[in-house]
Amino acid sequence: MSEARLRFSTEIIRRLGEELNPSLDKGVVELVKNAYDADATECRVELLNTDRAGGTVLVTDNGDGMTVDDIVGGWLVLGRSRKSQRRRTRLGRVPAGSKGLGRLAALRMGKRALLTTRPRWEKGTGHSLEIDWERFDAAEVVEDVELRIEPASPRKKRNHGTEIKIEDLRHGFGRMAVKRLARELILLADPFQDDPKAFRPQLRAAEFRDLEELVRGRYFRDAEFFLRAELDQAGRATARVADWRGEVLFSAEHEELARRRKARGSYRCPRATFELWVFLLNRKTFSTRASSLGEVRSWLGEFGGVHLYYNGLRVSPYGNAGNDWLEMNLRRVRSPEERPGTNTSIGRVCVEDEEDVLEQKTDRSGFIEDTEFRNLRAFAQDALDWMARRRLEEAERRRQQERAEAPVRSGESELEMKRVIRGSPARIRGQLGSAFERYEASRNKQVESLQREVQLYRTLSTAGITAVTFAHESSGNSVKVITQSIGTVARRARSRLGPAYGEALAEPIRRIRRAVRNLAVLGAATLRLVAHEKRRLSRVDLHGLLAKVVKNYEPFLAARDVKLTVELGDGSPYLRGSEAAIESIVTNLLTNSVAAFEEDATRGRTIRVRTALSERTWTLTVEDNGPGIRGISTREIWLPGRTTRRDGTGLGLTIVRDAVRDLGGRVDALENGEIGGAVLLVELPVLGVHE
């Protein structure tokens, strides 16, 4: 009988190294985590000529170092999980590494890797090891390459620790890759805590110094609210919210936090703490603060969102740009009042998990989303929902109180005014009384007008909510089901009808598919309009945004046989406002033209959009070849509820008028223009023009 054993091709080493951690930040962070596991308090990363291939990465720490047995039995063993034997380190840390695959991927970034280590427990000794990956690439199987551990020369300044040098990098790394690495290293060991002896990795690069300065700012004291929620070993949660002075505003026990859970059961996941600092980013709030609004915005821009720390170290990608793992922004869009977003808050979820209940993915791209991880996320989301409910209740209580007090204050002011008039000299008493009566009549008229406007915008809100609900449905499930079903119908019809398919069903199926595409376009456009970030005040590039809106609407217009031409004026004018306001102006003007076409059954439909700039005023002209403005004056078309269409709401042009006024502009209309139909004009003041 012959003996045999499994052997591994060196191709496996190459593929594991390149596929698991192909980026600079992921690779280096894995080596830094090894330093954390070795109880290092200092870890320095140096990048030497890494902007091009052939550079060097150097990672040095002051940890406990490794003996020969540690190197052979641990550092060089890849793919073995040590969960069953994991225990805390000398400094009480829970080791972050287990399988060693991330380390392999990091070492494979270059053509050679050199390890030099000096164990704390063997004074005056050191060990070195060189891995030449070209030798592995030339060999058939891994076992054919012998590695030698050599004595290392003693070091004067530091008698223990590890140095890893990755030479002759296969790829260069640009500034953005270095910035990502700097951010990862700063966030890795929880910079929000105050422990001066905590693990603090350093990167020798200008990008790191810039970002580190932002972290040192520590603007937590400028937060308006602070949420702290705790989850114990039994899965029971508590929470409290404090204001900027530290006074507790609300608190909750498990039953109130877990109200969405069936029978308010426990969260089956490891013990955790969720802390969130919420900021009100406006000039009024920061008028009395030591920090500036700009400083805090920059800080939140780099580090905002909720980060996840697992046994003391941050886990990527949670909290990275674009990774809103708690769905804070989505929930804010659905219910914007009193909810924080990733750009107005910063926080952390800290998990203590010595039993490895949560399991990281092999490629280190987060945790496997099993029941335990979903429970952890639900705990944090429930805490956010509870805080939003309590803040909303408090805001509503204030509004109700203000509504109740307003008539009382108004009545008291009225009585005081009448008392003053009665006490005034007789010769002017009548004049004062008449003036006050005129004022009261004018005020009452204004109140009635405001009440009508409030009702109008409540109607608009209801219509908007209905439209967004429809958009979510039509953009997702319904459109998908119709598209797949009509495809199935078409395939079966072709199979069974043969040549007769074209005459019997081809045209109806084509029309159905076009209608479904139109639904998808309208749904996507509606969802883009309600996106929270578009409602923020910022500098708006008018021509750039106009081009985007027109592009989004082109499929919808094409489906209605509408030819659209766009003529943009010179330069790139910009103003301060919201993208949502400009989009609502353009989309309502385009929709108005389409509605006129449909009402009049216009043929050869044409919409012409033009812009011009004159003396810091940007003019937008939208004209069509429809029937023009008939049966209503050009002054009345802007009034709410005024429309000549059978199913019209009369609100579209009112929204245009109000949005333009809010931006400091004016609107106008002509009954008929050059190409026959209505002409609608919008004038907006601009801040400047980019040539």
Helices and strands as residue ranges (DSSP letters): H 10-20, H 24-37, E 42-48, E 56-61, H 68-70, I 71-75, G 83-85, H 101-107, E 110-118, E 127-132, H 133-138, G 142-144, E 149-151, E 161-169, H 175-188, E 200-204, H 206-217, G 219-222, E 225-231, E 237-243, E 248-252, H 254-257, G 262-264, E 271-278, H 283-286, H 293-303, E 305-310, E 313-314, H 328-334, E 345-352, H 371-422, H 426-473, I 474-478, H 479-497, H 500-501, I 502-506, H 507-529, G 532-535, E 538-541, H 542-559, E 563-567, E 572-577, H 579-600, E 606-614, E 617-624, G 636-638, H 652-662, E 666-670, E 679-685, E 688-690
